[in-house]
């Protein structure tokens, strides 16, 4: 089990950051430390990225290390694999996770298998950044959560941070890793935590303890989960934006839920999950992606396999529906705190 205190962190002072600023800081730190780190993708150079994550990096490091790419996801990822095989550490951005599909062959057939097919002679140390998820009125074309498509592929690492501290630490760990890492960034969390109450004022990261980010180099291990809230009645396994939705549901129902932020979807910190479910005897799994064959299905199988004799109730899943993300019914699709609360109450029924 990993906690913030156990993470390898710089002892220097911290500064308040949004997730956007934390990601930019992580890129800045790594580009300053290692000349082999390069950044490119759609609009990441002169424009500084559609969400401004790479703002100022081209001016600081030059057009040979931070540059724009054509709208060709296959070309972006394919060129990154070649660069990585020859010693560079590319960090490329697919502007929205919804548009990674043209790069699927390069990701699955080349990057993920480079180490295996070369018997370890070559690796693909690339980081592919992808803004993901809904809650921003992006509709079917800018709201997808495709994480399960990556966790299914052997040879890939898949991570999704839920706060600025983890975002920077995980990004640095991803860049330093010799394996290809799919780095999914929940768009709704860029500027503040979101508990699913869309009808309430937006909460910024200002004042949040996990928005205090060390300015220098530190690492959050790629295969470590975080216990967000200790509890005794039920374990909630979740990640990304759903961490805050789950917190809201637990608070509003008064249920003593233990909430675990996976952070790394694969490799998975299975011991932390097993320890929690064996303690509480109940499990609710929450994710924004569609239900069928979503990552929650894998989590359900693992919990059932390892905690069968400790489970006091069937495992509950709260997910997106098996439909495209609707344009007009954003909050009917988005798994909000009411749906999570209902699942918590169901698993506690006598």
Secondary structure, 3 states (H helix, E strand, C coil): CECHHHCECCCCCEEECCHHHHHHHHHHHHHHHCCCEEEEECCCCCCCCCCCCCCCHHHHHCCCCEEECCCCHHHHHHHHHHHHHCCCEEEEEECCHHHCHHHHHHHHHHHCCHHHHCCCCCCCCCEEEEEECCCCCCHHHCCCCCHHHHHCCCCEEEEEECCHHHHHHHHHHHHHCCCEEEEEEEHHHCCCCCCCCCCCCCCCCCCCHHHEEECCCCECCCCCCEEEECCCCEEEEECCCHHHHHHHHHHHHCCCEEEEECCEEECCCHHHHHHHHHHHCCEEEEEEEECCCCHHHHHHHHHHHHHHHHCCCCCEEEEECCCCCCCCCHHHHCCCHHHHHHHHHHHCCC
